């Protein structure tokens, strides 16, 4: 029979739970019942558990964060000395560390998690979960080497503990961090090791498929980061097939997939709905890099529709154990995915010659930036938005604004690839403005040999800019040499936009040196490829050259056709140019500091 004290405690707990689950919940009465427990001077275990319950309820249902933190601190402090009290002890540590991180105090989180990791070595689930959490905090702080080292410890611990599924999760999480940190040379051996473990998996087929999707996402990102659009196709196709398997109605929910493992291996990286949107995003990235703008736009539409269905109670990061500050985390992931998709949509619109549409997308991105889920999201995406504005300003012939935007992106960004991309475009601004000294200075920084060896796409683009520079200076043989290098690299990886730009420029060069036959051999495929993309600017350029070639050949009929085509492209671009200048969002080209200026709310439509 329960003691009087136990009876009081059990009654108060039951009453608190009744108030919590009432419809509507009576949180005030629930908290009062839990606080009343302390009046009976309960045993240390009861006291620690009650402090944890109060901390969680205050965090979830009130704005009294300081009081929640006090209760969590007391629970953590009391439970550390109690043996076999893992759930309370380590949940208190985990929730408290998460709270400190939310409040921008990760230095307070780290010692709590280190102590909890030290105490949890006997508990596979908690030890792994706490390692993931501490690694996540270090990764968020851009302390990638420390985070990677922790994940390496996790790989070894999971292997010793026979937690095969969690071992692969640790390994793949480590690959993800190395990709973020651009440690490309270290990625391949670990990615191959993970691929072998996934391929030879003998456990649950559902877990195998889930790990396979994680592995393939990283493999696809690895190729896309390098601009290897052709090489990525087989794995992207596999990824698309795998995600269809996971999204089938007969597929079990995430808890069933990850909860059936021995040793409490109940972890997922992202939920299947989040993975579904992520696969759409990498497909959009691939289509944009390959130069299939219509395809990219179609997948963007589908992905944005899926984001609205995402469950914001899902926690992103290195892994998710189904607890913690899920709403904040799920919303942050949805925000990042939406922002990346809108950025790609803007880029595709610019290529296809739709400046007014592109401006709407850029304004939507600016609107998202006014409500970021955290400061890091804003810091990561603001330079990208300035880069997009630079490209928009270039397409509008606002060269001063373009220069200012690219400089802003370069100064704000810590991403080497974005920095190089902005500098290559800045070089074109200097070329068009005949600013030879500025151009010479910047070209030293973006010459192909100065770029990372993995950056295939950027190196190909660098050769193109060198070719453009040589063309402007009438060094035609040198220009042809650079452009043939671009063509070789672009063709090797299906970088269609670079291919079409290089072909039309070579056509222009051959026209300049009166080699009409070679010019026609270049411009004809350039026009075909540009119309497939579609790239209106290359089509405009190619039609002007075709008009001159047919005139030189005395083919009046085709000359008139090319002239009409050129007029059509020119009028469409002029009309679009005028529409864009009339939009209030055009004022964004002058924004170079602080938060984005207030603009009319963007429309929801992506048409």
C-alpha positions as CSV (number, residue, x, y, z in Angstrom):
1,X,0.0,0.0,0.0
2,X,1.3,3.5,-0.9
3,X,2.5,5.7,1.9
4,X,0.5,8.9,2.6
5,X,3.2,10.9,1.0
6,X,3.2,8.7,-2.2
7,X,-0.6,8.9,-2.3
8,X,-0.4,12.8,-2.2
9,X,2.2,12.8,-4.9
10,X,0.3,10.4,-7.1
11,X,-3.0,12.3,-6.6
12,X,-1.3,15.6,-7.5
13,X,0.3,14.2,-10.5
14,X,-3.0,12.7,-11.7
15,X,-4.7,16.0,-11.2
16,X,-2.0,17.9,-13.0
17,X,-2.3,15.5,-16.0
18,X,-6.1,15.9,-15.9
19,X,-5.8,19.7,-16.2
20,X,-3.1,19.4,-18.9
21,X,-5.2,17.1,-21.1
22,X,-8.5,18.9,-20.5
23,X,-10.2,20.6,-23.5
24,X,-9.2,23.4,-23.4
25,X,-6.1,22.6,-21.2
26,X,-6.0,24.4,-17.8
27,X,-2.3,25.0,-17.7
28,X,-2.4,27.3,-14.7
29,X,-4.1,24.6,-12.5
30,X,-1.7,22.0,-13.9
31,X,1.3,24.1,-12.8
32,X,-0.2,24.8,-9.4
33,X,-0.7,21.0,-8.8
34,X,2.9,20.3,-9.7
35,X,4.2,23.1,-7.6
36,X,2.2,21.7,-4.7
37,X,4.3,18.5,-4.8
38,X,7.2,20.5,-3.3
39,X,5.1,21.3,-0.1
40,X,5.3,17.6,0.9
41,X,9.2,17.5,0.8
42,X,9.3,14.7,-1.7
43,X,12.2,12.3,-2.2
44,X,15.0,13.5,-4.5
45,X,13.8,11.4,-7.4
46,X,10.3,12.9,-7.2
47,X,11.6,16.4,-6.8
48,X,13.9,16.1,-9.8
49,X,11.1,14.6,-12.0
50,X,8.6,17.3,-10.9
51,X,11.1,20.1,-11.7
52,X,11.6,18.5,-15.2
53,X,7.8,18.3,-15.8
54,X,7.4,21.9,-14.7
55,X,10.2,23.1,-16.9
56,X,8.8,21.3,-20.0
57,X,5.2,22.6,-19.3
58,X,6.4,26.2,-18.8
59,X,8.5,26.0,-22.0
60,X,5.6,24.6,-24.0
61,X,2.7,26.6,-22.7
62,X,4.0,29.9,-21.3
63,X,6.4,32.7,-22.0
64,X,8.0,32.3,-18.6
65,X,11.4,31.1,-19.9
66,X,13.4,32.2,-16.9
67,X,11.3,30.1,-14.5
68,X,11.4,27.1,-16.9
69,X,15.2,27.4,-17.0
70,X,15.3,27.5,-13.1
71,X,13.2,24.2,-12.9
72,X,15.3,22.5,-15.5
73,X,18.6,23.5,-13.8
74,X,17.3,22.1,-10.5
75,X,16.2,18.9,-12.2
76,X,19.6,18.5,-13.8
77,X,21.4,19.3,-10.6
78,X,19.4,16.9,-8.4
79,X,19.4,14.0,-10.8
80,X,23.1,13.8,-11.6
81,X,23.9,12.0,-8.4
82,X,20.9,9.5,-8.7
83,X,21.9,6.1,-10.2
84,X,19.6,4.6,-12.9
85,X,17.5,7.7,-13.4
86,X,18.5,8.2,-17.1
87,X,15.3,9.5,-18.6
88,X,14.9,12.4,-16.1
89,X,18.7,13.1,-15.8
90,X,19.5,13.2,-19.6
91,X,16.2,14.8,-20.7
92,X,16.8,17.6,-18.2
93,X,20.3,18.1,-19.6
94,X,19.1,17.9,-23.2
95,X,16.2,20.3,-22.8
96,X,18.3,22.8,-20.7
97,X,21.1,22.8,-23.3
98,X,18.6,23.4,-26.1
99,X,17.0,26.2,-24.1
100,X,20.4,27.9,-23.6
101,X,21.1,27.5,-27.3
102,X,17.8,29.1,-28.3
103,X,18.7,32.0,-26.0
104,X,21.9,32.5,-27.9
105,X,24.1,31.1,-25.0
106,X,25.7,28.0,-26.6
107,X,28.7,28.4,-24.2
108,X,26.3,27.4,-21.4
109,X,24.9,24.4,-23.4
110,X,28.3,22.8,-24.1
111,X,29.5,22.0,-20.6
112,X,26.0,20.6,-19.6
113,X,26.1,18.2,-22.7
114,X,29.7,17.2,-22.1
115,X,28.9,16.2,-18.5
116,X,25.8,14.4,-19.7
117,X,27.8,12.5,-22.4
118,X,30.3,11.5,-19.7
119,X,27.5,10.2,-17.5
120,X,25.6,8.4,-20.2
121,X,28.1,5.9,-21.6
122,X,26.0,2.9,-20.3
123,X,22.9,4.2,-22.2
124,X,23.2,3.8,-26.0
125,X,20.2,5.9,-26.8
126,X,21.0,8.8,-24.5
127,X,24.8,8.8,-25.2
128,X,24.2,8.9,-29.0
129,X,21.5,11.5,-28.8
130,X,23.6,13.8,-26.6
131,X,26.6,13.4,-28.9
132,X,24.4,14.4,-31.9
133,X,23.1,17.4,-29.9
134,X,26.5,18.7,-28.9
135,X,27.8,18.2,-32.5
136,X,24.8,20.1,-33.8
137,X,25.7,23.1,-31.5
138,X,29.3,23.1,-32.6
139,X,28.2,22.9,-36.2
140,X,25.8,25.8,-35.8
141,X,28.7,27.8,-34.3
142,X,30.7,26.8,-37.4
143,X,33.1,24.8,-35.3
144,X,33.1,22.1,-37.9
145,X,36.3,20.3,-36.9
146,X,35.0,19.8,-33.3
147,X,31.6,18.7,-34.5
148,X,33.2,16.3,-37.0
149,X,35.4,14.8,-34.3
150,X,32.4,14.3,-32.0
151,X,30.6,12.5,-34.8
152,X,33.6,10.3,-35.3
153,X,33.5,9.4,-31.6
154,X,29.8,8.6,-32.2
155,X,30.7,6.3,-35.1
156,X,33.1,4.3,-33.0
157,X,30.7,4.1,-30.0
158,X,27.8,3.0,-32.1
159,X,30.0,0.3,-33.7
160,X,31.1,-1.0,-30.3
161,X,27.5,-0.9,-29.0
162,X,26.3,-2.9,-32.1
163,X,24.0,0.0,-33.0
164,X,24.5,-0.5,-36.8
165,X,21.8,1.9,-37.9
166,X,23.0,4.8,-35.6
167,X,26.6,4.1,-36.8
168,X,25.6,4.9,-40.4
169,X,23.7,8.0,-39.3
170,X,26.8,9.3,-37.5
171,X,28.9,8.5,-40.5
172,X,26.5,10.3,-42.9
173,X,26.2,13.3,-40.6
174,X,29.9,13.6,-40.6
175,X,30.0,13.5,-44.4
176,X,27.3,16.3,-44.4
177,X,29.5,18.5,-42.1
178,X,32.6,17.9,-44.3
179,X,30.5,19.0,-47.4
180,X,29.4,22.1,-45.6
181,X,33.0,22.8,-44.6
182,X,34.1,22.2,-48.2
183,X,36.5,19.5,-47.1
184,X,35.9,17.7,-50.3
185,X,39.0,15.5,-50.2
186,X,37.9,14.0,-46.9
187,X,34.3,13.4,-48.1
188,X,34.9,10.7,-50.7
189,X,36.4,7.9,-48.5
190,X,33.7,8.4,-45.8
191,X,30.9,8.6,-48.4
192,X,32.2,5.4,-50.0
193,X,32.4,3.7,-46.6
194,X,28.8,4.8,-45.8
195,X,27.6,3.6,-49.3
196,X,29.2,0.2,-48.7
197,X,27.5,-0.1,-45.2
198,X,24.1,0.9,-46.7
199,X,24.5,-1.5,-49.7
200,X,25.4,-4.5,-47.4
201,X,22.7,-3.7,-44.9
202,X,21.0,-6.8,-43.5
203,X,18.6,-5.2,-41.0
204,X,15.2,-3.7,-41.5
205,X,14.5,-2.9,-45.2
206,X,12.7,0.3,-44.1
207,X,15.8,1.5,-42.3
208,X,18.0,0.5,-45.3
209,X,15.8,2.6,-47.7
210,X,15.8,5.6,-45.2
211,X,19.7,5.4,-44.9
212,X,19.9,5.1,-48.7
213,X,17.9,8.4,-49.2
214,X,20.2,10.2,-46.7
215,X,23.3,8.8,-48.5
216,X,22.0,9.6,-52.0
217,X,21.1,13.2,-51.0
218,X,24.7,13.7,-49.9
219,X,26.1,12.1,-53.0
220,X,23.9,14.3,-55.2
221,X,25.0,17.5,-53.2
222,X,28.6,16.4,-53.6
223,X,28.3,16.4,-57.4
224,X,26.2,19.5,-57.6
225,X,28.7,21.5,-55.4
226,X,31.3,20.6,-58.0
227,X,29.1,21.5,-61.0
228,X,29.2,17.9,-62.2
229,X,25.7,17.9,-63.6
230,X,26.2,14.9,-65.9
231,X,27.9,12.7,-63.4
232,X,25.1,13.2,-60.9
233,X,22.3,11.9,-63.1
234,X,22.5,8.2,-62.1
235,X,22.4,9.0,-58.3
236,X,19.7,11.6,-58.7
237,X,17.6,9.1,-60.6
238,X,18.1,6.5,-57.8
239,X,17.3,9.2,-55.2
240,X,14.0,10.0,-57.0
241,X,13.1,6.3,-57.1
242,X,14.0,5.9,-53.4
243,X,11.9,8.8,-52.2
244,X,8.9,7.5,-54.2
245,X,9.3,4.2,-52.2
246,X,9.4,6.1,-48.9
247,X,6.4,8.2,-49.8
248,X,4.2,5.2,-50.8
249,X,1.0,5.0,-48.7
250,X,2.0,1.6,-47.4
251,X,5.3,2.9,-45.9
252,X,5.3,2.9,-42.1
253,X,5.6,6.2,-40.1
254,X,9.0,7.4,-38.9
255,X,8.5,6.2,-35.4
256,X,8.0,2.6,-36.7
257,X,11.0,2.8,-39.0
258,X,13.4,4.1,-36.4
259,X,11.9,2.7,-33.2
260,X,12.2,-1.0,-33.9
261,X,16.0,-1.2,-33.4
262,X,17.7,-2.7,-30.4
263,X,19.5,-0.3,-28.0
264,X,17.1,2.5,-28.5
265,X,18.3,3.6,-32.0
266,X,15.3,5.8,-32.4
267,X,16.8,8.5,-34.6
268,X,15.9,10.1,-37.9
269,X,17.8,12.8,-39.9
270,X,14.6,14.3,-41.4
271,X,11.1,13.1,-41.6
272,X,9.9,11.6,-44.8
273,X,7.9,14.7,-45.7
274,X,11.0,16.9,-45.2
275,X,13.1,14.5,-47.3
276,X,10.4,14.7,-50.0
277,X,10.8,18.5,-50.3
278,X,14.6,18.2,-50.1
279,X,14.6,15.8,-53.0
280,X,12.6,18.3,-55.0
281,X,15.1,21.0,-54.1
282,X,18.1,19.1,-55.3
283,X,16.2,18.3,-58.5
284,X,15.6,22.0,-58.9
285,X,19.3,22.7,-58.3
286,X,20.2,20.1,-60.9
287,X,17.8,21.4,-63.5
288,X,19.0,25.0,-63.0
289,X,22.7,24.0,-63.3
290,X,22.0,21.9,-66.4
291,X,20.1,24.8,-67.9
292,X,16.6,23.3,-68.0
293,X,14.8,26.4,-66.7
294,X,11.2,25.3,-67.4
295,X,11.9,22.0,-65.6
296,X,13.4,23.8,-62.6
297,X,10.3,26.1,-62.5
298,X,7.9,23.1,-62.6
299,X,9.7,21.3,-59.7
300,X,9.9,24.6,-57.7
301,X,6.1,24.9,-57.9
302,X,5.7,21.3,-56.6
303,X,8.2,21.7,-53.8
304,X,6.7,25.0,-52.6
305,X,3.3,23.3,-52.5
306,X,4.8,20.5,-50.4
307,X,6.5,22.9,-48.0
308,X,3.0,24.2,-47.0
309,X,2.1,20.6,-45.9
310,X,5.2,20.2,-43.8
311,X,4.6,19.4,-40.1
312,X,6.3,22.2,-38.2
313,X,6.6,20.0,-35.2
314,X,9.5,18.2,-36.8
315,X,13.0,19.0,-35.7
316,X,15.7,19.3,-38.3
317,X,19.5,19.1,-37.7
318,X,22.0,16.4,-37.7
319,X,19.4,13.9,-36.4
320,X,16.1,14.1,-34.6
321,X,15.1,12.0,-31.6
322,X,11.5,13.2,-31.7
323,X,11.8,15.6,-28.8
324,X,13.1,19.1,-28.0
325,X,12.1,22.4,-29.5
326,X,10.5,20.9,-32.6
327,X,8.2,23.7,-33.6
328,X,11.0,26.2,-33.9
329,X,13.2,23.7,-35.7
330,X,10.6,22.5,-38.1
331,X,9.6,26.0,-39.0
332,X,13.3,26.9,-39.5
333,X,13.8,24.0,-42.0
334,X,10.6,25.0,-43.9
335,X,11.9,28.6,-44.1
336,X,15.3,27.5,-45.4
337,X,13.8,25.2,-48.0
338,X,11.4,27.9,-49.1
339,X,14.2,30.4,-49.4
340,X,16.4,28.1,-51.4
341,X,13.6,27.4,-53.8
342,X,12.6,31.0,-54.3
343,X,16.3,31.9,-54.9
344,X,16.5,29.3,-57.7
345,X,13.1,30.4,-59.1
346,X,14.5,34.0,-59.4
347,X,17.7,32.8,-61.1
348,X,15.7,30.7,-63.6
349,X,13.5,33.7,-64.4
350,X,16.5,35.9,-65.1
351,X,18.0,33.4,-67.5
352,X,14.7,33.0,-69.3
353,X,14.5,36.8,-69.8
354,X,11.6,37.3,-67.3
355,X,13.0,40.2,-65.3
356,X,9.7,41.3,-63.8
357,X,8.9,37.8,-62.7
358,X,12.5,37.4,-61.4
359,X,12.0,40.7,-59.4
360,X,8.8,39.3,-57.8
361,X,10.7,36.2,-56.7
362,X,13.6,38.3,-55.3
363,X,11.0,40.4,-53.5
364,X,9.5,37.2,-52.0
365,X,13.0,36.2,-50.8
366,X,13.5,39.7,-49.3
367,X,10.1,39.4,-47.5
368,X,11.2,36.0,-46.1
369,X,14.4,37.7,-44.9
370,X,12.4,40.1,-42.8
371,X,11.1,37.2,-40.7
372,X,14.0,34.8,-40.4
373,X,13.7,32.0,-37.8
374,X,17.1,32.9,-36.4
375,X,20.0,35.2,-37.1
376,X,22.1,32.5,-38.8
377,X,19.4,31.9,-41.5
378,X,19.5,35.7,-42.3
379,X,23.3,35.7,-42.3
380,X,23.5,32.8,-44.7
381,X,20.9,34.0,-47.2
382,X,21.4,37.8,-47.2
383,X,24.6,37.7,-49.4
384,X,22.8,35.3,-51.8
385,X,20.0,37.8,-52.2
386,X,22.5,40.6,-52.9
387,X,24.1,38.4,-55.5
388,X,20.7,37.8,-57.1
389,X,20.0,41.6,-57.1
390,X,23.4,42.1,-58.8
391,X,22.4,39.7,-61.6
392,X,19.0,41.4,-61.9
393,X,20.7,44.9,-62.0
394,X,23.1,43.6,-64.7
395,X,20.2,42.3,-66.8
396,X,18.6,45.8,-66.4
397,X,21.8,47.6,-67.4
398,X,22.0,49.2,-64.0
399,X,25.8,48.7,-63.8
400,X,26.5,50.9,-60.8
401,X,23.8,49.1,-58.8
402,X,25.1,45.7,-60.0
403,X,28.6,46.6,-58.8
404,X,27.3,47.7,-55.4
405,X,25.3,44.5,-55.0
406,X,28.2,42.2,-55.9
407,X,30.5,44.1,-53.6
408,X,27.9,43.8,-50.8
409,X,27.6,40.0,-51.4
410,X,31.4,39.6,-51.4
411,X,31.9,41.5,-48.1
412,X,29.0,39.8,-46.4
413,X,29.6,36.2,-47.5
414,X,31.7,33.6,-45.8
415,X,31.0,31.1,-48.6
416,X,34.0,30.8,-51.0
417,X,31.9,29.6,-53.9
418,X,29.4,32.5,-53.6
419,X,32.3,34.9,-53.3
420,X,33.9,33.5,-56.5
421,X,30.5,33.6,-58.4
422,X,30.0,37.2,-57.4
423,X,33.5,38.1,-58.4
424,X,33.1,36.5,-61.8
425,X,30.0,38.5,-62.4
426,X,31.7,41.7,-61.1
427,X,34.4,41.0,-63.7
428,X,31.8,41.1,-66.5
429,X,30.5,44.4,-65.0
430,X,34.0,45.8,-65.3
431,X,34.4,44.4,-68.8
432,X,31.2,46.1,-70.0
433,X,32.3,49.3,-68.4
434,X,35.8,49.1,-70.0
435,X,37.4,49.4,-66.5
436,X,40.6,47.6,-67.4
437,X,42.5,48.2,-64.2
438,X,39.7,47.0,-61.9
439,X,39.2,44.0,-64.2
440,X,42.9,43.0,-64.2
441,X,42.9,43.1,-60.4
442,X,39.8,41.0,-60.0
443,X,40.8,38.5,-62.7
444,X,43.9,37.6,-60.7
445,X,41.5,36.3,-57.9
446,X,39.2,34.3,-60.2
447,X,41.5,32.7,-62.7
448,X,40.8,29.0,-63.1
449,X,44.0,27.9,-61.4
450,X,43.0,30.1,-58.4
451,X,39.7,28.2,-57.9
452,X,39.3,25.0,-55.9
453,X,39.9,21.9,-57.9
454,X,36.5,20.5,-57.1
455,X,34.7,23.5,-58.5
456,X,34.2,22.3,-62.0
457,X,31.4,24.7,-62.9
458,X,33.1,27.8,-61.5
459,X,36.4,26.9,-63.3
460,X,34.5,26.5,-66.6
461,X,32.8,29.9,-66.0
462,X,36.2,31.4,-65.3
463,X,37.6,30.3,-68.7
464,X,34.5,31.9,-70.3
465,X,35.1,35.3,-68.6
466,X,38.8,35.1,-69.7
467,X,37.5,34.4,-73.2
468,X,35.1,37.4,-73.0
469,X,37.9,39.6,-71.8
470,X,40.2,38.5,-74.7
471,X,37.3,39.1,-77.2
472,X,36.7,42.6,-75.9
473,X,40.4,43.3,-76.3
474,X,40.4,41.8,-79.9
475,X,42.8,39.0,-78.9
476,X,40.8,36.5,-80.9
477,X,43.1,33.5,-80.9
478,X,43.5,33.7,-77.1
479,X,39.7,34.1,-76.7
480,X,39.1,31.0,-78.9
481,X,41.6,29.0,-76.7
482,X,39.8,30.0,-73.5
483,X,36.4,29.3,-74.9
484,X,37.3,25.9,-76.2
485,X,38.4,25.1,-72.7
486,X,35.0,26.2,-71.4
487,X,33.3,24.1,-74.1
488,X,35.3,21.1,-73.2
489,X,34.4,21.4,-69.5
490,X,30.8,22.4,-70.1
491,X,30.2,19.6,-72.5
492,X,31.7,17.0,-70.2
493,X,29.1,17.9,-67.5
494,X,26.1,19.1,-69.5
495,X,26.4,22.7,-68.4
496,X,24.1,23.8,-71.2
497,X,24.0,27.5,-70.4
498,X,27.8,27.8,-70.4
499,X,27.9,25.8,-73.7
500,X,25.4,28.0,-75.4
501,X,27.1,31.2,-74.2
502,X,30.5,29.9,-75.4
503,X,29.2,28.8,-78.8
504,X,27.6,32.2,-79.5
505,X,30.7,34.1,-78.4
506,X,32.8,31.9,-80.6
507,X,30.4,32.6,-83.4
508,X,30.8,36.3,-82.8
509,X,34.6,35.9,-82.9
510,X,34.6,34.0,-86.2
511,X,32.2,36.6,-87.7
512,X,34.7,39.3,-86.5
513,X,37.6,37.6,-88.4
514,X,35.4,37.0,-91.5
515,X,35.1,33.2,-91.1
516,X,31.4,32.9,-91.9
517,X,31.3,29.2,-92.2
518,X,32.8,28.6,-88.7
519,X,30.6,31.3,-87.3
520,X,27.5,29.5,-88.6
521,X,28.8,26.2,-87.2
522,X,28.9,27.8,-83.8
523,X,25.8,30.0,-83.8
524,X,23.3,27.4,-85.1
525,X,23.8,24.9,-82.2
526,X,24.0,27.9,-79.8
527,X,20.5,29.0,-80.9
528,X,19.1,25.5,-80.7
529,X,20.5,25.0,-77.2
530,X,19.4,28.5,-76.1
531,X,15.8,27.9,-77.2
532,X,15.7,24.6,-75.3
533,X,16.9,26.3,-72.0
534,X,15.2,28.9,-72.8
535,X,17.8,31.7,-72.6
536,X,16.4,34.8,-74.3
537,X,19.6,36.8,-74.1
538,X,21.6,34.2,-76.0
539,X,18.8,33.9,-78.5
540,X,18.9,37.7,-79.0
541,X,22.6,37.6,-79.5
542,X,22.6,34.6,-81.8
543,X,19.8,36.0,-84.0
544,X,21.8,39.3,-84.5
545,X,24.8,37.2,-85.7
546,X,22.6,35.0,-87.9
547,X,21.1,38.2,-89.5
548,X,24.7,39.4,-90.4
549,X,25.7,35.9,-91.6
550,X,22.7,35.6,-94.0
551,X,23.3,39.1,-95.2
552,X,26.9,38.3,-96.0
553,X,25.8,35.1,-97.8
554,X,23.2,37.1,-99.8
555,X,20.3,35.0,-98.4
556,X,17.7,37.8,-98.1
557,X,14.8,35.5,-97.1
558,X,16.7,34.0,-94.1
559,X,18.2,37.4,-93.3
560,X,14.7,38.8,-92.9
561,X,13.6,35.8,-90.8
562,X,16.6,36.3,-88.5
563,X,15.9,40.1,-88.4
564,X,12.3,39.4,-87.4
565,X,13.4,36.9,-84.8
566,X,15.8,39.5,-83.4
567,X,13.1,42.1,-83.3
568,X,10.7,39.7,-81.5
569,X,13.3,38.9,-78.8
570,X,14.3,42.5,-78.5
571,X,10.7,43.8,-78.1
572,X,9.8,41.1,-75.6
573,X,12.9,42.0,-73.5
574,X,12.2,45.8,-73.8
575,X,8.6,45.3,-72.7
576,X,9.7,43.1,-69.8
577,X,12.4,45.7,-68.9
578,X,9.8,48.5,-68.8
579,X,7.4,46.4,-66.6
580,X,10.2,45.7,-64.2
581,X,11.2,49.4,-63.9
582,X,7.6,50.3,-63.0
583,X,7.4,47.8,-60.1
584,X,8.0,49.2,-56.6
585,X,10.2,46.2,-55.9
586,X,12.8,47.6,-58.4
587,X,13.9,49.9,-55.5
588,X,15.6,46.8,-54.1
589,X,18.6,47.4,-56.4
590,X,19.6,50.3,-54.2
591,X,19.5,48.3,-50.9
592,X,23.0,47.4,-49.7
593,X,22.8,47.5,-45.9
594,X,20.5,46.7,-43.0
595,X,17.3,44.7,-43.3
596,X,15.5,44.7,-46.7
597,X,13.3,47.9,-47.2
598,X,9.6,47.6,-46.6
599,X,7.8,46.6,-49.8
600,X,4.2,45.6,-50.8
601,X,3.5,42.0,-49.6
602,X,4.5,39.6,-52.3
603,X,1.7,37.6,-54.1
604,X,1.5,33.9,-53.5
605,X,1.3,33.0,-57.2
606,X,4.4,31.6,-58.9
607,X,2.9,31.6,-62.4
